[in-house]
Amino acid sequence: MRRALTALATVSLAVVVVRGAARAEADSRDIAPDAGASTEADAGLPAKENPVVRSNILRADYAGSESCRSCHKSLYDDWLGSPMRRMTRLPATAQIRAPFDGRTWKFKGDEARFEQKGTARFVRLHTQRFGNHLYRITRLIGGRTREDFAGVEVTDSKPDAAIIGDAHDEVILPVSYFFETASFRLKGYSVMVRERPGLKAGAVWNQSCVLCHNTAPAFPALWGALLGKGAPSYQGEVVDALLPKTRRWRLQVTDANALTAAVADEVHHLGGTIDPPAGAPACLRQGIIEMRQRLGAQHLLEIGIGCEVCHGGCREHVQQPRVATSYQPRSPFLSVQPAPGHGPITRAEEINRACARCHQVLFSRYPFTWEGGRRHGVSPGGSATNSGEARDMLLGGCSRAMACTTCHDPHRNDDPDDLAALATPAGNATCTKCHPAYAGREAVRAHAHHDPDAAGGVCINCHMPRKNLALTYTLGRYHRIGSPTERARVEGDRPLECALCHARKSAEELVSTMERWWGKRYNRQILQTLYGDLQKPPLLSTLARGKPHEQAVAIISLGEQSQGESLPLVARQIANPLPLVRFLARKTIHALLGRDCGIDLNRSLGEIIVATEKCVPQAAPITPGAPMREAPASNPDDD
């Protein structure tokens, strides 16, 4: 599940690039500095020494978001309406976009009915394989692109209806409401999961996605890293196990007795106990197990993502404003150390780490990553889907100098116009603050070999290409900042990133051009294994030979570039074993045809194929793709 914790820091942007920069800069005057506070210009320098909170991870260290209001009113007011704060909501008080008006939604032979009685909302499931169930909604999750639901099973829709099973266990319901299409969709089909046989409730909410979608003490998120190899996995733990060793932070215990006492205190707050005598490893292992079994809504500090999720526990700062908050975990019984030879920790790294505790994804059972990697490999590559952006950022070339907050302000919803401005030649100003050699038009022309006033002259179009699957049916930018000429990308992934703009050029033409322009050399045997005939366009070869995430990128790119000759190949992807690829294929079919031909992806695969062959006769016969083996689940809600 996505580990969604974004640093709530405001970093001013060049006004020429982002229209919201002036406001962000004005807001920052009201903010007491975090530890190592600096301007954007020196974000890549080691954090400065300032008075800083001594502890910010224990339950007693938290003061609540309301305590920030008096000093940071404009930021607080923005946060009140932000996607962060609204990440988890209670149905009685939330503004809900999903229609609970008695309508039904059908998935294969199953049916979900959405009902409302007073302020209570219910989902009634009638299924062929999993029985009939009625759930009362207890949580709404998300709200930027869709709404997910958690609930408890009840005997009927009366307000005092008895709960079936353990009232502590709120389960994730199998249906989401998707804003782009104003329709319901199976929960999980926003990521690369296999086809599901019917409507069945999923994992227990408070044992899975709760830590990343709400405000809880940061301390339990560190337990897995403190225990080390072999620790039980859980969502919301720190990102280091998914990073190369050279980029990991080390949590060094300085007082083992104080550590075990703190773990025991937190477990006691959850209603459990630690078996004595327990040394630090045994205590941490038992703490993880107890936390996963016992953590419930009543133990959260706040519903939704509050200020202290990112800024750390602020009680000492509230009591003494001259004492700064810190993005780093701080406690008298542990210290944070960078990897040997890494250099001092920078402010940008601190912010990116705060984001990466949750935006590290790799959360579905889909086994593949970018750079030809695997999810459970020694060093997984970058994520191919949304919500891994912060971990991807830590893998890239700018992670020590550029913070997530250079482009994103988590206190408020990102302005689409501001983000679009970054993808223009004027947006290059964000990059040339650290790379002044490329500030001029002719310097860009010489470096990129493209028109500096066109798309090929925009830094992020090449160094942050649109190749990640967004939560909508489109592509987002790959946040592992690097070069499309890197060997790991050229020889490890399909399609060639240059093909995302140059759809009609052959693989050989693109590779030869990169070799000529930038002095690179690539192994043709490896490329032939990837693409087969190098005289064909990489996007078309990727459709025929690629992994599902690679095929998904090709499908969207072909639709965006109106490559009508690709229609039969795209249509055959309607039988891809991964439903998300089918949704993307349908969208591109409609784009290339210029009409909606009524392919209902909620029906059986056989019915879907018949409808597609009727819509695109030249694609027939369409045959189902071979089933894909999913990676082992690392926790109960990997979807």
N, C-alpha and C positions, 0 to 999 in steps of 0.2 A: 504494500500500500504506500501511497505516497507519503513522504516524510516531510511535511509541509511547514517548515519553520523559517521564515524569512526575516533577515535583520531589519529592524525598524530604525534605520538611520537615514538621514537626509544628506545627500551630497550634492552641492550645486553643480549644474551643468552649464556649458557654454550657452549663453542666451541665443546665439545664432542657430544653435542646433535644436534646443528643446524650449518650447514656449513656456513650459511650466517652471523653468529654472529660476526665474526671478522670484516666484512665490516660494520655492523650496529654499532659496538662499535667505529670503526674509524670515521664514520660519526658523531657520537654524540659529538665528540670533537669540531666540528664546530658550535654546536647549543647553542645559548644563553639559559640559563635554563628557563623553565617555573616556575611559582610560585610554591614553594615547591619542586623544582627539587631535585631529589635524585637518588641514584643508585638503581639497581634492588634489591639489598640486603635489602634496607630499604623502599621498595615500600609500605610496610604495615604500616609504621609509620606515625604519623600526619604530614601534610605538614609543611615545615619550613617557617619561616618568611623571605621573600625577598622583595626587592622593586618590586612592581607589578603594572600593568596597573590599572588605576582608573576606566576605563569604557571600556568594550569590546563587547557590545551588540547592540549599536546604529549604524545607517548607517554611521555617521561621524567617527566612531571608526575604520573603515576598510581602509586598505592601498592597498590591492590587492596582489595576489600571486607573481607578478613580483617584488614587493619590497623585497621579501625574497631571491631573486636570488643571489645577490652580496655576501651575507654572508654565504649562505647555498647552494652553487652551486651543490654539488653532490646530495643532497636530492632533490633539485629543478629539476635537470635533470632526476632523477628517477621518480619523480612525473609526469613529462610531459608525460611519457608513461604508467602511472599507470591506473588501472581500475577506480580509484576514479576520476581522472581528466577527463577520457573519459566517465563518467557516462551519460552525455548528450552531444551530438555533433550536429553540423550543417551539413546537407547533402552535401553542396557545397564543403566543405573542408575535410570531414571525409573519412577515409578508411572504406568502407562498405563491409561486407561479404555477405549480402543477395543479390541474383542475380536479378537485375532489367533488364532482357533481353527479356521481352515479355512472359515469361513462366506463366503458370496458375497453381493455386492450388485450389482443390475442397474440399468443406466441406458440406457433405450431398448433397443437391441439389443446393447449392450456389457455386459461383466461384469468386476468386480473381486473377486479372492479374497484373503483376509487370512490369512497363514500365519506360523507361528513355528517356528524350529529352534534349540533352546537359548535363548540370550538374543537371537538375531537375529530380526528381524521383516521380513516381505516383503509386498509388494503385487504380485499377478500380474494383468495386464490382458489381456483378450481383447477386441479391438475389431474392428468391421467396416470402419472407414475408416483407422485408424491403426496397424494391425498388433498383434502380441502382444509384450508386454514384461514383464520381471520386474525389480522394483526392491527393493533392500535399504534399509530405513529407516535414515537416518543422523541425522535430527533430528526431534524433536517440537516443534511451535510452538504456543503458546497453552496453555490448560488451565483457563481460567475458565468459558467457555461451550462451547468445542469444542477439538478437537485437529486440527491440520493436520500434514502430513508432508512432509519432504524426503528424497530418497534418490538412490542411484546405480543405474544399470542394470547387472545382472550376468547371467552366462551361466546360472547355476543357483543353487539354494538351499544349496549347500555352504558351509561357513565360509570356505574359501579360493577361492571362485568368482571368476573373472576379471571385472574391471569393463569394461563396454563403453563406449568413448569416453573422455573426459578425467575422471580421478578427481577433479580439482579442482572440477568442475562438479556440484554437488548440485542436483537439479531439484525444483521444487515439484510434488508429486503431485496428481492431479485429484480427490481424495476427502478429505472432512473427516468427523470423527466428532462429531455434534451431541448435546450432553448432554441438552437439554430433551426430545428425543424418543428418546434412546438408540438412534440410528440413524445410518447413513452418509448423506452428502449431497454433491452435487457441490461441489467447492471453487470459491468465487467467488459462490455463490448466496446469500451473506449480504449482498451489496451489489447495487446496481442495474446488473447486467450483462445483456446479451442472452442468449437461449437458446444453449446450446452443443450442437454436433452429436454429441458422443461423448466418450469418456474419453481424454484426451491430456495428458501431462505438460506443465507450464507453464514459467515462467521459471526461470532459474538462481538458486538461493537466495542464493548469495554475491554476486550482482550486483543483488539487488533488496532484499528485506526485512531483510537482515542487520544494517544499521546501527541500526535501530530496535528490534530484538528482542534485542540483545546489547550488550556493553560494548566500545566502541572509543574511541580518542582523539576528542575533539570537533573537533579541528582540520579534518579533511576535510569535516565538515559545514558549515564556514564558506566553503569554497572557491567554491561557486557564488555566494554573496552578495558575496564579495570581488571576483570577476570581473565580476559585474553582468549587464546585459542581454545575452542571447544565450548565456549559459553553458549547457553541457549539463546537463540535469536528472537528478536521482538522488534516491532515497529517503533521508530522514534529514537533508536540508539544512535550514537555518534557515528560519523561517516568513515572513520579511519580504516576499518577492515576492508573497505571497498576502494582504497587508494593504494598506489604503489608505495613501497616501504620508504622511498626517498621523500614522500610528501605527507607522511603520517605525523601527527602529533602524538607524543607519548605522555600518558598520565602517570606521573610518578607519585606513589603513596609515600608521604612523609611521616605519617603517624597511623600505623595499622590499627591500634586500639581505638583511636578516635573514629577511624573509618568504619569499623565493625559496629561501633556504638551508634553511628549515624544511620547505617543500614537497618539496624534493629529498631531504631526509633521510627523510621519511615514505615517499616513493615508493621510495627505495632499500631501506627496510625491507620493502616489499612485493615486492621483487625486480625493480624497474624502474629506469629512469634518466630524467632530464630532459635534453633536448638543449640543450647550451650553444651560444652564449650565449642565455639566455632571460630576457627581462624578466618582470615580475610577471604581466601578463595571459597571455602565452604559457605561462609556467610553471604558472599555475593551470589553464588549459585542458588542458594535457597531463597535469597531476596528476589531474584529474577522470577523464580517459579511462583513465589507468593504474590508478587506484584501482578503477574499476568492472570492469576486466578482471582484475585480479590479487588483489584482496582475497579472502581465504579464511578458513576457521575458525582456521587456525594463526596468523593475524594479530590475532585478537581478544584483548582484555585479559581478558575473562571471557565464558563462555557465559551467556546471560540478562542481565537488567538489574541491574547492580551499583550500589553506593552512588554511585560517581563519575560515573555517567551523568547524574545530576541535580545533585549537589553539586560537580561539576568535579573535575579532578585534585587530589588532596589530599596529595601527597607532602610538600610544605613544611609543611602543617598537622600531619601525622603527626610530622614531625621537630621542629616547634615548635608545640605545641598552642595557644599564645596567638595565633598567626597564623590568622585565620579563613579558611574556605573562601568561595567566591563562586559564586552562580548565574550571574553574567555571565561571558562569555568574557574571559579576561585573558591578556595577553602583552606583553612589552616592545616588540613590533613592531606592535601594533594597539591601538586604543581603541574603545570603544562610545559612540556619541552618539545621543541621542533626536532625533526630528524637530524642526525649528525650530518654536519656539512650543509645544512639547509640555509643557515643564516638566521638572523633575528626575525621573529614573527612581526609581520607588518599589520597595519590597521586594515588594509584591504583583505588580508587573509582572515583576520578575526571576523569581519563582517561576512565573508563568503562561507566561513565555517558555520556561523550561526544559521545561515540560510540552508546549508547542506545537511544539517541534522535531519531535515525532512525532505528537502528537494534533492534527494539522492536516488530516488526511484529504484530501478531494477526490481520493481515490486511484483511484476507478474511472473508467471512461470515460464515465460518466453525465454529460451536459452541463449539467444545471440545478442551481442553488442556490436557497436562500431569498432573499427580497426581490426576486423576479423576476429574479435574476441568472443568469449563466452561468459555468461553471467556468473558461473561458478568456477571460472578459471583462476589462475594464480593472480593475474592482474586484469580484471575486466576492463574492456574498452568503454567508450562513452555510451550513454543511454540512447536508444533509438526512439524513445517516446517521451511525452511530456512529463514534467515534474522531476527530471534528473538534472536540471540546468545548473544548480549550484555545485553538485559533484563534478559535472562536466567542466565547469569553470575552473575548479581546483586542478583538473587534469591538464589544463591548457597553458599557453605561454604567458598569459597576463594575470595569473591568479595572485601574484604578490603585489601588483601595482594597481589593478583595477578592481573595484568592488561591484557587487551586484547592484548596489544603490547608485552607481554611476548612471544607469539607464532606468532603473525601476525605483519607485517610491512606494513601499508597502503600507504607508499610512493612508493611501488613497488608491483608487482604481487607476491603473495606467491609462493615460490619455492616448487613444490610438493615433492621433495626429502627431503627438510627441514621438512615439515609437517610429512612425513612418518617416519622420524627419531625420532620424538616425540613418535611414537607408537612402540617403541622398548625398551628393558630393559635399554639401554643407555639413552633413553629419560626420564627415571625416575629422572634423575638429576635435571630436571626442578622442580619437586615436592619436592625432598629431600632437596632443599635449605631451605624450611620452615619446612619440616618433616624429620629431620636428623635421627630419630630413625629407619627409613625404608631404610637407604642408603645401607645396606649390603645385600648380597644374602640370607643369612639365615634369616635375618629380614623380607625380602619380602616373603620367603617361609612360615614363621610362621604366617605372617599377612594374606596373600592371600590364603594359602593352595593350591598353585599351583607351578609348576616349575618356579623358578625365571628367567630362561633363555628362557622361552617360552611365548606365548601370554598371558597366565594367570598371568604372573609376571609383566605385563606392567600396570602401574598405570591407565592410561587413558582408558584402555579397560574396566575396571570396574567402574571407577569414572566419565568417560565421554563416555558412550557407544554410539555406532553408532545406533541411533534410530530416528534421525530427517530426514525429507524428504529434500534432497538437490535440487538445481535448475536443476541438471541433474537427470537421472533416477537411483539414487543410494541413499545411506544413508550417512548423515553427523553426526558429533558428537553432543551429547546433552550437551550444555554448562552450564547447571545447575549442577555444580560440587557437587556430593553427593555420596551416597552409594547405590548399588543395594539391600541392605538389609533394606532400609528405609521402614517403614510401608506404607507411602503414595504411594510408588512405587509398592510395592508387592501387596497391597490390593486395590489400586486405578487404576492400569494400567494393560493392557495386551500388549505384552507377558511379562513374567518374564524376566528381563534383562539377567539373566544367560543363558536363552534359546537362546539368540542371538549367543552364541558359542556352547551350548550343545543342539542341535536341537532334538536329539533322546531321551533325558531323559524326564521322566514324570514330570508333575507339582509337584506331591507329592514327588518325589525323590529330586527335586531341593529345594523345600521348607524345607523338613526335613534336608537336608544337611546344609542349611543356619542356621537353628535352632541349629544344633549340633555344627557347627564350630564357630558361633558368638553369641550363647546364646540368640537367638531371639525366639519369639513365634508369630505365625500368626493364624488368625481366619479362620478355615477351612470352615465355612459356607459362609463367604464372598468369599473365593477362589472358592467354588463350584458354587456360583452365577456367577463368572467371567468365569470359564472354564468348568463347568459341571463335567465331569468325570476327576478326578485328576490323574488318571492312564494314561491319554493320554499326548502326548507331547504338551506343551503350544502353540507352533507355529501353530499346526494343529487346536487346539481348538480355537485359536484366529481367524483363517480364518472363522470358522463357527459361532462364537459368538461375535467377536470384533467390535469396532467402526471402521470407515473407516481408520483413521490414524494408528490404531493398526494393522488392516489387511494389510495395505501397508507395514509396517515394517516386518510383518511375511512373506509376499510375497517375498520381496527382500532377506531376510535372508535365506529362503528355497532355493532360486535359488543359492545364494552364497555357500551354504553348499551342493548343489547337492542332495537334498532330492527328488529323483524321485518319491517316493510313494505319494508325495503331488500334483502331476501334475493335477489330476482331480479336486481337491479342488481349486487349483490356477486357473485353466481354468474357473471355474464357476465365478470367480471374474471379468471376462471380461464383465459381465453384472452389475457390481457395479454401483450405481447411480452417483458416482463421477468419471469423466473421468481420473483423474490422477491415480487412482487405476487401471483402465483398462490399461493404458500405462505400469505400473509396472508389471501387470499380463502378458501382452504380452511379455515383456522382459524376465520374468522368464520362461514362456512357451518355448520360443526359446532356453533359456539356458539349460533347462532340456531335450529338444528334440535334441539339437545340430543342429538345422536348423531353418530357417525362413519359416514359413508356410503361409505367405501372408495375415495376418489379418489386414485389413485397418480400423483403428479406426476413420477415418474421414467420414465413411459411417453411415447409420442409425443403431440404436441398433439391429434391426432385422437382418440386413445383417451381422453385427459383430458377432452375436450369431451363425448364419448359418456357417460362415467361421470358427469359433472356434470349433464347433461340428465336422466339417469335419477334422480339424487338430487334435483334441483330442476327438475321438469318445467316450471314456470311461467317459467323463464329461457330456454327454447328459443324460437327457434334461437340458439345461441351461435356467434358468428363470430370468427375470429382477429383480434386487433388489428393495426393497421398496424405494420410493422417500424419500430423506432426507430433512427435513425442515432446511433452512438456518437461521442464526441469523440475526436480523435487521441490516441494513447497518448503519454504523456510519458516512460515508461520501460517496460521489458519486462514488468513485473508490475503493471500498473495495475489488474488485477482483484483 
